[in-house]
């Protein structure tokens, strides 16, 4: 008998017992408890750290990440931010080996001080938004100023760089070798005006000497690490890398895991400090509903920290409400600082451009920064040629995953070992409503009713959290068909909308 509700990868000849589910996003014309959602940081570590690359580790506190990943390395930086934003959710680390091969290069940026100070003041170097200040007097020289800053910066071992001094040139070097640290770490510097001394312009790690990968690239090591968790349930997979290659590797991993035979649904989170044009290109290349890219141009924060903060916020709220609205979100657990230069604060048009192209923009104001709207990179049709926003908001994927979890749990908990027979039908082809029900015998109409009840509970008319709208259409769409020993199920859902906008047109019409 031909399958009536087919799903990818499960042919008629596939006999292994189990519940197999496929989620399709953005379908149609163009006009019980949520499963536990853990977060996993798939980020590079020091080659001298305690942890083994590709092995999954629980992170209970920051010291775990320091010992296991190396102080200041991306996995530590990500864990540091996640734990400061969210101490209640479960956090895992998946170490990615540092690039190797003898030819790898660590990116650098040189801060150059010129002219000895003639009066007292302060020299400040800001790395990833954190100030390091050396107080000088007229007896100091550019060499002693840079040496003082070197000591202060190197004492802050959580920073992603080390510092060195040569005659007033303070060289900052990324702890992690390779290309992914280029332009990922922002550096600003200043001196007290009118004190004689001057300092070079601001920049980013990689501006002076660009980092480069060795014979074994970091991206290859990411592929190796992810291969070890292909059957492990980890919902939020977080990267420190921001390039198309590494994000594409994570997308392939997520795609393979969500296939019905595996049935492990996850989402990816990365971050970028690049221009909106460049990050849009990366997002459109992926065009994938399970991959999110958070964007703050010229951010003082590093991508590992931004992405981890997004994961911490989503993990906190979506674990209890998968439809939680994050638009305009800037609560106390959102720790990303505002962009330093107001010229980097995205305008309304730039925010709109980012959202419509599948990029999650971070806006700034005098109070700090905030998430404008949480979206994924699926902003086009499957061919990538036509704008299609239906599945772009991240809560639509989150809700669909929550519904999927409930349906699979309902099946596994109540029916997987039952005997199974088809319904009795009346002469007009409808199911006999008076057919006999026997304990331990499952029929399609019974399962259909249970699925309908589960959906109804998450509508505004139900008793559970409201995840769904247009519930009458969803209930009407439910199909349950017996094909051999397989219960084929199909239905449509519409995730609840968020109240993003209000418009009002006011016309004053006093008589003349």
N, C-alpha and C positions, 0 to 999 in steps of 0.2 A: 504494500500500500504506500502510495507517495505521501511524503510529509505535507501537511496542510499549513503549518506555521514553521517554516524552516529557519534555522539560525546557523550562522557561519561556523564551519568546522565540526558540525555534529551531523553527519549523514545518517541515512537509514540504517547503515551497517554498523554504526557505533553503539555498542551494547553495554558499556561500563555504567553501573548504577550511579546515580548522583543527580544533583540539581544543576542545570546549566542555563545560564542567562546571558542575553546579549542586550546592551543598551544602544539605541539609535538616537542621536541627538539632531534636533532641527528637522524633524520629519513633518510631512504634511505640506499643504500648499503654502506659498510664500507670503500671501497676504497674512507597630510594636516598638521597639526601641531602636534607635540608631546604633549600628555596630560601632564598637570602639575604634576610634581613629587615632592611631599613633603617628608621630612625626619622626622622620629619619633624615639626618644630615649626611648626604653623600658628598663628602668634601675631602680635599687633600690633607695629609698629615706630614709631619717631619719624618725623614727616613731613619731618624734616631729615636723616635717616640716608642712607647711601650706597646701600642696596639699593632696588630697585624692587618695589613691592607686586605680588604675584602671580607673581613670577619665582622659580624654585627655585635655591637656592644651597647648595653644600657648606660645611659648618662643620668646619674642621679643628682650630681652637683657639678659645679664648674671645675673642681679639682680633678674629677674623673677625666674631663676633656683635656685639661692641662697635661696630666700625666700620660694620657693615651695618645693625644694628637700632637702635642708640642705647643708650648706657650706662644700665642700669637699667630699660629697657623690657622688656615680657614676653618677647619672643623672646630677648633677651640673658639674662634671668633663667633661662629654661628651658634654654638652651644651657650656661650656667654650671654648673647643677646636673647636667645629663646628663653633661658632660665630666668632672666631678669624680667621678661614680659609675662611668662607663664610658668609657674612652678607646680601646677596641678596636673598637667597632661604628661603622658609618657613620651620620653625622648630617647631616640636611638642614634648611634653614630655608625656610619658605614665608611670606614677609612678608605681613601683613595691614595694610592702610592704616588709620591712625588715623581715628576719626570726624571728619568735617569739616562745614562749613556755616555757620560764624560764630557759632553759638549753643551750641557744645559747652562743657561745664563740666568742670573737673578737680575731683575730690573732695578734701576737706580734713578734717583733724582738728586741733583746737587743744589744745595742752598748756599749761596756765596755771599759772605759778608765782606764789605770793603770800607776802608777808612776807619782808623781806630776811634773809639768814642771820645768825645771831648767833655761829656757831662754824664751824670748818672741817668739810668733809664732801664728799660727792659727789652730783651729780644725774645720773641715768641715764635715758635714753630708749631703749627697746628696740623696734626696727623689724624685722619679719620674723625675730625671734629673735636679732638682732644688737644688742649693747649699744653705746651711745655715751655716754661718761661725761665730765662736766666736774667738775673738782675746784675747789671754792670755799673762800673764807675769809670771815671776818666783815667784811672790807672790800668784798666783792661785794654786788651788789644783784640783785633778780630779773631786771632788764634785762641785766646782765652775764652772769648764769648762762644765760639763754636765748640770748644772743648767742654765748657760748662753745659751747653745744650746736649752734647753727646752723652754726657753722664746722666742727665735727667731723662732723656729719651730711652736710653738702654736700661734704666731702672724700671721703666714701665714695660715689663716683659709681655704684657697682653697685647701691645701694639704689633702690627704685622710687619714691622721693619726693625732693622738695627741701624745705628748711626756711627759714623766715623768722621774724624776731622783731620784736615791737612791745611795748615796755614790759613784758616778762616773759611775753608770750603767744607761745609757739613754735608757729607754724602749719606743719603738714606737708601738702604738696600732692602728689597723685599726678602723676607725670610724664605718664602716659597719660590723656588726657581720655576721658570717657564713663562709661557705667553699669557696665562690667565691673570697674572697680576699687573700686566700693562694697563695703565689708565684705570685701575680698580681702586687705587689708594690715593686720595687727594692730599695735597700738601700746600699749606699757606704759611706765610712768614711775615713778620712785621718787627719794626724797632720803634722806640719812642722818638717822635718827631723832634728835631732841633738838638739832637745830642751828637751830631757829627757822623755817626755810623750809618751805613745804608745796607740794604739787603736786596737780593735778586728777586725776580718775579715769582709768582706762585706757579704750581704745576702738578704733575702726577708722576707716580712711580712708572718708570719706563720712558720718560721724556729724555733723560740724559743717556742712559744705556737701556735699550729695550731688552726685556726678558725673552728667552727663547727656550724651546723644548730640546731635550736631548734625543738620543736614538729611540727611546721609548717615550712617546708623548703622554701627557696627562690624560688626554682623551682616551687613549688605549687602556690606560689603567682604570679609568672610570668604567669602561665596558667590562673589564675583568671583574671589578668589584660588584657591579650590578648583576652579573651572571650568578653570583652566589646568593641572591635574594629573589630569584625568579618565582619561588613558591612561598614566599614569606609575606604575610599581610602587613603592609606598612602604608598608611593612607597618604600622608603628606611626604613626598620625596623632594628634598631641598638641595639645590646646587649652589655653589659659590661661583662657578664659571658662568660667563654671560655670552659666549660665542655660539654661533650656529651649530658648530660641530658637536660640542658637548651637550647642548640642549637637545639636539637631534638624537643623540645617543640615549638620553633619558626618555624622549618621546617613543623611541623604538621599544625600550624596556616596558614602558607603560602600556603600549599598544599590545605587546605580546602577552602581558599579564592579564589584560582585561578580556582576552579571547575566551569564549564560553568554556572551553576545556580546562582552562586554568581558573578563570572566574575570580581573579583578585583585582578589584578595581581601586585604582590609586590616582592621585593627581600630582603633578610636578610644579614646583615653584622655583623661579630664578629671579634675578634682579639685574638692573642695568643702570649705569650712570651716563650712558651715551646720549647722543642727540635723539630726538623723537624720530627723525628720519631713519637713522640706523637701527634703532630698536624695532621700529615698525617693519623694516625689511626682515629682521629675524623672526618676528611674530608671524608675518604672512608666509614665511617659508614653512613654518610648522603648521599653522591653521588647524590646530588640534584642541578639542574641547577640554582635554585633561592637562594642558600645560598653561601655566600662568607666568607672565613676565611683568614684574613690578618695575616702574621707571621713575627715577628722580634725576634729572639732568644735573651734572656736576655736583652730585651729592657729597657732603662731607663724610657720609657713611660709606663703608665698603659693601660690595654686593653680598658677601656672606652674611653680614649683619642685617641688611635690609630683607633679604629673602627669608632668613630665620625669623625675623620679627613678623613678617606676613604669615608664616606658618604658625607661629605662636598664637596670633590673634584668631586665625581661622580655626585652629585646633581647639582653642578655649570655647568658642561660641558654637561652632558647627557640631561639636561632640554632643551638645544638648539640643540644638536647634539647627538642622541642616539648611533651613531657609533664612538664617539670621541675616539681617541687612547690614552691610558694611560700608555703604555709600556715606561719604562725609565722616568716616570714622577717624577719630583722633583722641581716644580715651587714654587713660594713664598707662596702659600697657603698650601703647604705640610710641616707641622710643626713638624713631627716626627724627633727627633734628631738621629744622627748616633749612632750605637751601640758603647758603651764606649770601650769595649775590642775588638781589631782587630781580636782576635781569634773567635769572634762571628759574624764576617762579613761573610756571606755565600759565599762559592766558587761558581764558575760557575756550577760545577756538583751538588752542593746542591740546587742552584736555579733551575736547570733543574729538579731535583728530585721533588722539591716542586710543580712546575708548572704542571708536568705530573701527579701528584697525587691530583690536584685540590686545591692547597694552593697558595695564593697570597704572594710571598716573597717580603720582604723589604730589599734591599741591602744597604750597606754603603760604603762611600769613604771619603776622607779628607774633602770634601765640605759639606757633610751631608748625608741624606738618600734619597732613591727614590724607587718608585714602579717598580719592575722589569717587571711584566706583571699582569694585572688584570684578575683573573680567578675565577670561581666558583668551587664548590666541585663535579660537575658532570664530573668525569674523567674516569668512567667505564661504561660498558654496564648496562642494567637494572638489570641484575643478580649480578652485582658487581664483575664479574669474568674475564673480558677482558678489557684491556685499550681501551678507546674510547674518543678521545680528541675533537671530532667534535663540541660539544656544550659547551666546557669548558671556552672559553673566555667570559667574562661578556658582551661584547658588542653584542654578538649574541643573548642573551636574551633581552638586551636593545632594539635592533633593532626590534626583533619579537614583543615585547610589543608595540613599537611605531607603527608598521604596524597594529597590532590588534586595537589599539586605533583609528587609522584613518578609518579603515573599519567599526568598530562599529559606529563611529561618522557619517560616510557617510550614513549608513543605518538609524540611528535614526533621522538624520536631514532631509533626503529627502524622505524616503519611508515607514516609519513605519505605517502610516495611509492610505496608498494607497490601491486601489483595485488591485487584483492580479489574473492574468490568465496565462495559459501556452502559450508557443510559438506555432506558426503555423509551421508545418513541410512539407517539400517537399516529393515527392515519394521516394527519395533516403535516407530519414531519417535525412537530414540536416535541419537546421532552415531556414525558408523562409526569405531571406534578404529584401524582399519587403513587408513584412506583415505591416498592418496598425498600427500606433502608436497613442494612444489616451491619452490626458492629464488626469492624475490621475489614469492611468492603468499601472501597472508594469508587465513586463515579464522577465523571467530568462535571456534571451539574453541581455537585457538592463542592468541588474545588473552585468552580467559577464563583459560587456564592461567597466562599471564604475570601477570595481575592477581592471581590467587590466590597465586602465588609471592611477589609483592611484599607482599601483606598478611601472609602467613605469616612473612616475614623480620622483621616488627615485633611478633611475638608472643613469649611467653616460650620458645617452642620454636625460634625462628629464631636468626639470627646477628647481626641488627642491633639497634639500640636498641629497647627494649620500649615501644611506644606503645599496643598494642591488647590487649584481652582477649576472651574468648568467640570465639576465632579459628575454631573449627570452624563456628560459625554464620555467621561472616562469609564464610568460604570457600564454604560451601554456598549462600549468598545470591547469589553472583556470577552475573550473566547477561550474555551477549554475543549480540547479534542483528544480522544484516545486513538493512538496509532500504535498497535501492538502493545508493548509494555511501557510506552512513553506517554506521559501527559504533556501535550503541547499546549502552551499558554501564550496568549498575546493580548496586549491592551495598550491604550494610549494614556499618557498623563500630561498635564500642564502644570508646571511649577507655579506657585503663587507669585504674583508680581510684587515689586517693591515700589513704594510711592516716591519716585525719584524727582518728579517735577510738579509744579503747580503754575498754571498761567492764568492771568486775569486781565480782562480788557475793561477798563473803566471809562465811561464817557460822561462827562459833565454836560448837562443839557439845560442849563438855566435859560429862561426866556429872555429875549432881547428887549 
